[in-house]
Each structure stands twice: as C-alpha cells, then as structure tokens.
Amino acid sequence: MLEIRNLYCGYGGGDVIRNISLKARRGEILCIAGPNGCGKTTLLKAIAHILGYRGSISVDSREVSSFGRKALARKIAVMGQGQEIYFPFTVADTVALGRYAHSEKNIPSLSQKDRALIAEALEKLGLSGVKDRMINELSGGQLQRVFLARTLVQDPELILLDEPTNHLDLKYQVELLRGLTDWVRENNRTVIAVLHDLNLSRSFADSMALMRDGELAAEGTPGAVLDRETLKSVYGMDVHSFMLQSFSAWRAETALPAGTEQDYRHA
C-alpha cells in the first residue's frame, strides 16, 4: 500500500531523515517508535507530503508528490500532535470537516452517507453525548477523540497518527487502538502510528519500525524489533530489565495464572 525508498528530508536544507526505506501493507498497523527527536514526526510529514523530500514515497504505486491536495486527502489522513482550535465549532461540525475531501463543492453539503459516517464515528469514540458541545469546552482527552473521529470520517486508505493516545487515560488508549484495529481489518486499510509506549506497540502493531538519529535501527515484527540489545542501543538503557522489574511489582500484588511470567520473559 505504501512504499518508501531511500528517503531524505528535513528542514532548512538539513536532513532529519536519512536513507529510510520502509513498506506498509494493507490490513495492518505499523507502529513507529524511537527516542524524542529521532525523526518520527518528520517521517509522517514527508509521507503526507507536508514536507518536501528526496527519494520516493508511493501510495498504490503512485508517487505522493503527484497527487493534488484533495486527491491526496482521499488517500491519506493525518492526525498530528497538539492540534490547535482555530474556530469554536461543535463536536459534530468538527467531525464533519473530514468529509470535505469527498465533496466536489467548495462549500459542501452533507449527504445521507456523510451523516451516517459521522454518526458512526461519534458513537464508536464515545462522543455522541457531547456532539452539540463546542470543542473549546472539551477536555484534552475528549478533544483528541474528536480529531480522531474527523480523521476516520475522511475515510482514507492510509491514516497517519502522531501520538494518538496523548491526553487519553488507559481505558481510552486501549479502546482507541482496538477501534483502529477493527477499522483496519474491516476495511482492509492501513494505519501508521507513532507511539512512545512500547507495551501498546507490542500489543497492537502488526509490524514495527524503530528509529534512531533519523535512520532505521530495526524493522519487522514487534518481537523482532523489540530485541533487548537493539532497544538498549536505541534508548541508552536496558528497557527489558525495566519492563521485567515493573512486571514483578505487579506480580507481587496479583495472583497471575501459572506460566504468565515465563510467557512474558519468552516474549
């Protein structure tokens, strides 16, 4: 679905991303992880053609730089970090903006299909009860879900998410990622998500890419990428030992089924 070959891009003439080649397939979630400043957000911006680049980024075998903005918006939707509120729209009106890419009019009117998609997204993300509230009255977590609902109703082939679980409590983090998994499987679409939480990546990713200093340190299945020595070289700490210590603290307070710790250590 997406193929990146020998990608270079950055800001002000300097390359933040260097020689990255990567693929994402239909029906899968690809999680990108790595330390702060390693180029994860820059990579997403290049895929969405928000930034210029050298090399190749193709969607369905077509270079993203060859798409017009509206045509590209039908293929790729982006939900970035810390999105700003420019106008105090209602929740429903904000989500409805995601349908603009599918309208042939400059000032679109909502079709029956549009309204059904909007209602479905609001329901899935637990926003039906606040659909008439102004978005500047919402909590950070509610607002994050509104922006995700807007992204889903855009109905793209590929969704790019930059830290989508920001501001969400654990319950909504898990529900959000489960919802995305269902969307990917049911519609044979693709999600590329930047996640700092390696446990969430391990639980929901079909494949992973681990970045370090603008380059790929590892890619493949979560089990292959989250290798002890690779993680230590990327993060500068023994991530495996830290995770096992945390697990042991939970185990000391909870009766776990026989074999659980052994399964975890094997993973």
ZANU-389928 format. One record per residue (C-alpha): x, y, z; residue number from 1; chain. Coordinates in Angstrom, 3 decimals, decimal comma, always signed. Layout:
        x        y        z num cadena
        X        Y        Z NUM      A
...
This chain:
        x        y        z num cadena
   +0,000   +0,000   +0,000   1      A
   +2,855   +2,354   +0,941   2      A
   +6,459   +2,058   -0,168   3      A
   +9,280   +4,389   +0,880   4      A
  +12,635   +4,134   -0,869   5      A
  +15,870   +5,931   +0,024   6      A
  +14,067   +8,818   +1,727   7      A
  +15,813  +12,022   +2,793   8      A
  +14,013  +15,065   +4,187   9      A
  +14,305  +17,762   +6,837  10      A
  +14,151  +21,495   +7,461  11      A
  +16,125  +24,492   +6,271  12      A
  +18,280  +22,460   +3,937  13      A
  +19,333  +19,951   +6,595  14      A
  +18,292  +16,301   +6,560  15      A
  +16,496  +14,953   +9,633  16      A
  +15,557  +11,703   +7,855  17      A
  +18,355   +9,861   +6,090  18      A
  +18,107   +6,950   +3,671  19      A
  +14,956   +5,333   +5,050  20      A
  +13,280   +2,528   +3,107  21      A
  +10,073   +1,059   +4,507  22      A
   +6,838   -0,658   +3,468  23      A
   +3,359   -0,754   +4,984  24      A
   +0,782   -3,243   +3,765  25      A
   -2,981   -3,186   +3,571  26      A
   -4,798   -4,577   +6,563  27      A
   -2,005   -3,843   +9,034  28      A
   -0,951   -1,399  +11,724  29      A
   +2,659   -0,232  +11,523  30      A
   +3,948   +1,406  +14,703  31      A
   +6,976   +3,695  +14,647  32      A
   +8,945   +4,115  +17,872  33      A
  +12,159   +5,742  +18,985  34      A
  +13,548   +8,446  +21,290  35      A
  +12,456  +12,083  +21,146  36      A
  +13,995  +13,928  +18,220  37      A
  +14,814  +10,845  +16,154  38      A
  +12,638  +11,967  +13,213  39      A
   +9,334  +10,112  +13,704  40      A
   +7,102  +13,165  +13,160  41      A
   +9,243  +14,340  +10,254  42      A
   +8,768  +10,953   +8,600  43      A
   +4,968  +11,241   +8,879  44      A
   +5,062  +14,755   +7,423  45      A
   +7,032  +13,514   +4,444  46      A
   +4,583  +10,651   +3,826  47      A
   +1,707  +13,156   +3,876  48      A
   +3,723  +15,455   +1,545  49      A
   +3,603  +18,256   +4,113  50      A
   +7,386  +18,348   +3,714  51      A
   +9,359  +18,076   +0,512  52      A
  +11,645  +15,072   +0,206  53      A
  +14,254  +13,304   -1,880  54      A
  +13,821   +9,669   -2,761  55      A
  +10,445   +8,039   -3,320  56      A
   +7,183   +7,746   -1,369  57      A
   +4,439   +5,934   -3,262  58      A
   +0,872   +5,006   -2,351  59      A
   -0,661   +2,269   -4,504  60      A
   +2,382   +2,602   -6,774  61      A
   +1,831   +6,343   -7,329  62      A
   +4,238   +8,984   -6,032  63      A
   +2,562  +11,133   -3,354  64      A
   +4,064  +14,303   -4,840  65      A
   +1,995  +13,704   -7,999  66      A
   -1,370  +13,950   -6,179  67      A
   -3,372  +17,141   -5,898  68      A
   -4,168  +18,131   -2,315  69      A
   -7,779  +16,973   -2,386  70      A
   -6,959  +13,710   -4,162  71      A
   -4,190  +13,042   -1,637  72      A
   -6,645  +13,726   +1,202  73      A
   -8,816  +10,896   -0,126  74      A
   -5,813   +8,593   +0,168  75      A
   -4,083   +9,811   +3,337  76      A
   -5,433  +11,344   +6,542  77      A
   -3,188  +12,827   +9,228  78      A
   -3,781  +13,387  +12,915  79      A
   -0,828  +15,222  +14,424  80      A
   +0,235  +16,196  +17,932  81      A
   -1,285  +19,172  +19,727  82      A
   -3,776  +20,235  +17,085  83      A
   -4,951  +23,811  +17,516  84      A
   -8,533  +25,030  +17,866  85      A
   -8,979  +27,848  +15,364  86      A
  -12,789  +28,086  +15,435  87      A
  -15,166  +27,057  +18,245  88      A
  -17,222  +24,600  +16,173  89      A
  -19,452  +21,971  +17,715  90      A
  -18,131  +18,441  +18,022  91      A
  -20,399  +17,239  +15,190  92      A
  -19,398  +20,116  +12,884  93      A
  -15,700  +19,498  +13,572  94      A
  -16,016  +15,809  +12,731  95      A
  -17,996  +16,708   +9,586  96      A
  -14,964  +18,589   +8,238  97      A
  -13,439  +15,202   +7,477  98      A
  -15,909  +14,770   +4,616  99      A
  -14,655  +17,842   +2,745 100      A
  -12,163  +15,796   +0,702 101      A
  -15,063  +13,803   -0,794 102      A
  -17,099  +16,820   -1,912 103      A
  -16,905  +18,364   -5,370 104      A
  -18,158  +21,684   -3,993 105      A
  -16,131  +24,371   -2,232 106      A
  -18,867  +24,663   +0,396 107      A
  -20,043  +21,059   +0,742 108      A
  -23,416  +19,912   +1,994 109      A
  -23,664  +16,663   +3,909 110      A
  -25,167  +13,677   +2,144 111      A
  -27,009  +10,846   +3,854 112      A
  -23,811   +8,765   +3,618 113      A
  -21,804  +11,595   +5,209 114      A
  -24,207  +11,858   +8,129 115      A
  -24,169   +8,095   +8,667 116      A
  -20,344   +8,007   +8,746 117      A
  -20,248  +10,935  +11,172 118      A
  -22,809   +9,330  +13,499 119      A
  -20,909   +6,030  +13,415 120      A
  -17,589   +7,691  +14,285 121      A
  -19,144   +9,680  +17,125 122      A
  -20,693   +6,512  +18,549 123      A
  -17,508   +4,441  +18,267 124      A
  -15,435   +7,058  +20,069 125      A
  -17,967   +7,756  +22,819 126      A
  -18,785  +11,277  +21,603 127      A
  -22,490  +11,013  +20,785 128      A
  -23,447  +12,548  +24,113 129      A
  -21,338  +15,669  +23,514 130      A
  -21,883  +16,113  +19,766 131      A
  -23,574  +19,500  +20,245 132      A
  -20,971  +20,916  +22,633 133      A
  -18,359  +23,420  +21,467 134      A
  -14,934  +21,853  +21,108 135      A
  -13,261  +24,615  +23,163 136      A
  -15,287  +23,339  +26,143 137      A
  -13,860  +19,805  +25,998 138      A
  -11,117  +18,098  +27,974 139      A
   -7,873  +17,214  +26,233 140      A
   -8,891  +13,570  +26,004 141      A
  -12,289  +14,367  +24,521 142      A
  -10,707  +16,718  +22,015 143      A
   -8,237  +14,036  +20,944 144      A
  -11,139  +11,696  +20,242 145      A
  -12,930  +14,405  +18,236 146      A
   -9,900  +14,825  +15,976 147      A
   -9,630  +11,056  +15,553 148      A
  -13,332  +10,882  +14,612 149      A
  -12,728  +13,602  +12,000 150      A
   -9,831  +11,534  +10,633 151      A
  -11,937   +8,351  +10,421 152      A
  -14,827  +10,016   +8,549 153      A
  -12,322  +11,223   +5,965 154      A
  -12,376   +7,513   +5,011 155      A
   -8,807   +7,386   +3,673 156      A
   -6,780   +4,407   +2,530 157      A
   -3,995   +5,269   +4,972 158      A
   -4,132   +7,029   +8,363 159      A
   -1,028   +8,631   +9,855 160      A
   -1,225   +9,133  +13,620 161      A
   +1,324  +11,043  +15,676 162      A
   +0,991  +10,018  +19,330 163      A
   -2,784   +9,399  +19,060 164      A
   -3,035   +8,334  +22,723 165      A
   -1,837  +11,703  +24,068 166      A
   -4,147  +13,074  +26,799 167      A
   -6,088   +9,797  +26,976 168      A
   -6,419   +7,685  +30,097 169      A
   -5,547   +3,996  +29,863 170      A
   -9,124   +2,879  +29,149 171      A
   -9,456   +5,181  +26,152 172      A
   -5,931   +4,403  +24,926 173      A
   -6,831   +0,728  +24,689 174      A
  -10,302   +1,395  +23,252 175      A
   -8,880   +3,772  +20,654 176      A
   -6,307   +1,254  +19,458 177      A
   -8,841   -1,560  +19,453 178      A
  -11,144   +0,632  +17,369 179      A
   -8,340   +1,355  +14,923 180      A
   -7,559   -2,356  +14,692 181      A
  -11,201   -3,089  +13,840 182      A
  -11,224   -0,287  +11,231 183      A
   -8,066   -1,663   +9,590 184      A
   -9,332   -5,257   +9,493 185      A
  -12,898   -4,489   +8,408 186      A
  -11,910   -2,084   +5,631 187      A
   -8,538   -3,530   +4,564 188      A
   -6,883   -0,175   +5,262 189      A
   -3,545   +0,820   +6,774 190      A
   -2,537   +2,740   +9,886 191      A
   +0,922   +4,104  +10,626 192      A
   +1,114   +5,290  +14,228 193      A
   +3,919   +6,930  +16,152 194      A
   +3,744   +5,555  +19,694 195      A
   +6,150   +6,064  +22,581 196      A
   +4,543   +3,319  +24,668 197      A
   +6,318   +0,103  +23,678 198      A
   +3,733   -2,008  +25,502 199      A
   +0,938   -0,559  +23,341 200      A
   +3,037   -1,052  +20,226 201      A
   +3,738   -4,661  +21,209 202      A
   +0,039   -5,293  +21,824 203      A
   -1,455   -3,699  +18,691 204      A
   +1,195   -3,469  +15,955 205      A
   +1,417   -5,970  +13,132 206      A
   +4,837   -4,569  +12,262 207      A
   +7,202   -2,004  +13,768 208      A
   +9,952   +0,381  +12,763 209      A
  +12,440   +1,566  +15,379 210      A
  +14,244   +4,828  +14,613 211      A
  +17,482   +6,321  +15,899 212      A
  +19,007   +9,649  +14,821 213      A
  +16,948   +9,900  +11,639 214      A
  +17,659   +6,375  +10,446 215      A
  +16,044   +2,963  +10,813 216      A
  +17,560   +0,933  +13,632 217      A
  +15,264   -2,069  +13,087 218      A
  +12,067   -3,096  +11,314 219      A
   +9,898   -6,185  +11,215 220      A
   +7,532   -7,915  +13,626 221      A
   +7,244   -6,424  +17,137 222      A
   +9,013   -9,475  +18,551 223      A
  +11,973   -8,998  +16,223 224      A
  +12,201   -5,218  +16,616 225      A
  +11,891   -5,123  +20,409 226      A
  +15,115   -7,048  +20,828 227      A
  +16,925   -6,451  +24,106 228      A
  +20,239   -5,278  +22,638 229      A
  +18,589   -3,201  +19,913 230      A
  +16,440   -1,375  +22,463 231      A
  +19,464   -0,771  +24,676 232      A
  +21,406   +0,763  +21,781 233      A
  +18,483   +2,974  +20,719 234      A
  +17,273   +4,183  +24,127 235      A
  +20,527   +4,065  +26,072 236      A
  +19,033   +1,898  +28,820 237      A
  +18,128   -1,722  +29,470 238      A
  +14,443   -1,491  +28,547 239      A
  +13,852   -5,227  +29,008 240      A
  +15,117   -5,209  +32,601 241      A
  +12,990   -2,168  +33,427 242      A
   +9,879   -3,827  +31,977 243      A
  +10,534   -7,039  +33,912 244      A
  +11,031   -5,103  +37,155 245      A
   +7,707   -3,360  +36,591 246      A
   +6,067   -6,674  +35,811 247      A
   +7,499   -8,197  +39,003 248      A
   +5,978   -5,380  +41,062 249      A
   +2,545   -6,132  +39,592 250      A
   +3,081   -9,859  +40,081 251      A
   +3,879   -9,380  +43,755 252      A
   +0,429   -7,874  +44,305 253      A
   -1,607  -10,032  +41,912 254      A
   -2,162  -13,751  +41,604 255      A
   -1,265  -14,402  +37,961 256      A
   -2,096  -17,593  +36,062 257      A
   +0,664  -20,198  +36,027 258      A
   +3,164  -19,633  +33,245 259      A
   +2,368  -15,936  +32,716 260      A
   +5,789  -14,692  +33,778 261      A
   +7,508  -17,363  +31,718 262      A
   +5,445  -16,321  +28,673 263      A
   +6,381  -12,693  +29,265 264      A
  +10,090  -13,465  +29,571 265      A
   +9,926  -15,512  +26,364 266      A
   +8,231  -12,570  +24,583 267      A
